[in-house]
């Protein structure tokens, strides 16, 4: 921050007055500015690092962070649906086909692409599930397992930030970045005054 004395000396410099080194007030200003300049340079660097950190956090928040359990459930569902409950070996009836295709529909609908936000309301768009398989069906266990994992996935998905939450957080971080940027600009203006005074005193 520049004081009235700092600004007065800066006005003298801009007016073309040469440094003579015999004015006590000006000498005190030069000494004070030299001390303040070193501190201010450190503060500017700290603010720049903070700005970079905020920017990194903001960029990371733009892609929702899914919980470990959510990702684990996706892997488990994928393995059972694509590797175990297959047409070639594990599907033997029309009822099983209905469940397999239903599970694929759910998978394609609710599981987001990489770096895409998760929308927990997407479950509301799903069609009605097929009728329950007969417990004597050889695929009853795998169907029940996948169905249970989808139910757990829905519950786990509710723990992920909503799009509104992300928007609020992104807006907050953006405003913090703007405030910090303005602060850095103002500090650089102050530093420029300090530098002019020191350079003038050395001329």
N, C-alpha and C positions, 0 to 999 in steps of 0.2 A: 504494500500500500504506500502510495506517495503522499508525503505531507506537504503543507503549504511551502515550507522551506525547500523541499526537493523540487517542487514545481517552479519556484522562484529561480533557483539556480539553473534549471533546464531552460527557462525563458532567457536568462543571460547568455547561455550557450548559443541558443538559436539567434540571438541578436548580434552575435559575432564578437562578444567581449572575450578577450584573451585571459587565460589563467595566469595569475600573478603569485598566488601562494602566500599572500600577506593579510588575508581577511579571516579573522578568527571564526566568524559564523560560517563562512563557506568551508573552511577547513573542518569544522565539526560536522557539517553536512557530508563532506566527502568521506570522513572516517565512518560515520554512521551508515552511509550508503554501501560502503565496501563490506561492512559486516552483514547488512541486510541482504546484499546481493548473493552472497554465498548460501545463506539460508534459503533464499527464494529459489535458487537454482535446484536445490535438493527437493524443495516442495513441488516444483514443476515436474521434475522427473518422477516423483511419487505419484502425482496426479495422472501423468501419462501412463504409468503402469496400471493404475487403478482403472483408467479408461479402457485399456486393452483387456483387462480382466472382465470388466462389465460387458464388453463386446463379445468376448468368448462365451461368457455365461448366457448372454442373450441369444447367441447363435445356437448354442446347445439346447436351450429351452424351446427354440422354434420347432425342434423335433421332439415330440413327447417322449419322455423316458418311461418305458414300460417296466413294470416290476419284474424281478427275477422269476417269481412264481408264474406270472403271466406268460413269459417267454418259455418257461419250462413246460407249461401246459400245452402251448402251441406245438412244441417239439413232440410231446407225447401223443397228441392228437394226430399229428402228421404221420408218425410212425405207425400207429394203429390203422389209420384210414387208408394210407397209401401203400403200406408194406404188408399189413396183416389182413385187412378186410378187402381183399382183391376180388375182381371178377373171375380171374382164372382159377382160383383155388377156393376162396371162402364164400362165394355167393352162389347159392343153389336154388333160391326160390324168388318168386315175384315180390313177396313181402320184404325179403332181404335187399332186393334191388331198390325198393322204395326207400329203405333206411339209408342205404349207401348213397343214393343220389341226394337224399335230404341232407346228409352229413356234408357232402361236397358243396351243396348250396350254402349251408351255414358257413363253411370254411371260406368260400369265396366272398361271402358277404361281410362277415364280422372281423376277419383277420386282415389288418391293414398291410399294404405294401411297405417295403423298407422305407423308412424315414417319413412315412405318411402318418398323420395324426389318427388316433383311435377315437371312434365315436361310440360311446356306450349306448346311445339311443338307436343304433343300427339294428339291435335285436328286435325292436318293435316292428321292423319291416319283414321279418321272416315269415314264411308260410307255416301253416299248422303242420306239426310232425305227423308221420304215419301212425297207424294203430300199433299198439304194442305187439311185439313178437310173442309167439307162444313160447313159454319157458322151455319147452321140449326142443325148440329149434336149436340146431348146432351153432348158430350165430347169435344166440340170445346173449351170451356173456360178453362178446365183443361189442355188440350194439349197446348194451347197458353201460359198458365201460366208457365208450366214446360219448354217449349221452351224458353221463355223469361228469366227464371232463369238460364238456361244453358248459354245463351248469356252473362248474367251478370257475371256468374262464370268465363267464359273465359276472360272477361275484368279484373276481379279482380285477376285472376291467373297471368296476366302479371305483377302485382305488386310484385309477389313473386320472390325472387332471383333465377336466373338461376343456373344450375349445374356448369357452368363456373365461375359464381360469387362466389359460395360457395367454389369451388376448390381454387380460388385465396385467399379468406379470410382464409380458413383452412391452406393454405401454409404459408401465412403471420403470422398467430398465431403460427404455428409450429416453424417457424424460430425465432419468438420472445421468445418462450419457450426455444429453444436451446441456444440462446444468454444469457438469464437469468440464465440458468443452468450453463453455462460456467462461468458466473460472480460469481455465488454462490460458485462454486468449487474454483475459484481463491481467493475469500474472505476467504474461510475456510482454504486455505493454509497460507494466511497471518495471520489469527487468530491463527493457530497452532504455528507460529513463536512467536507471542506475548505471547501465553500461556507458551511456553518453557522458554522465557526470565523471565517472572514473577515467574514461578515455580523454576527456577534456582536461582533467587534472594532470594527466601524464603527457600532455602535448607541450 
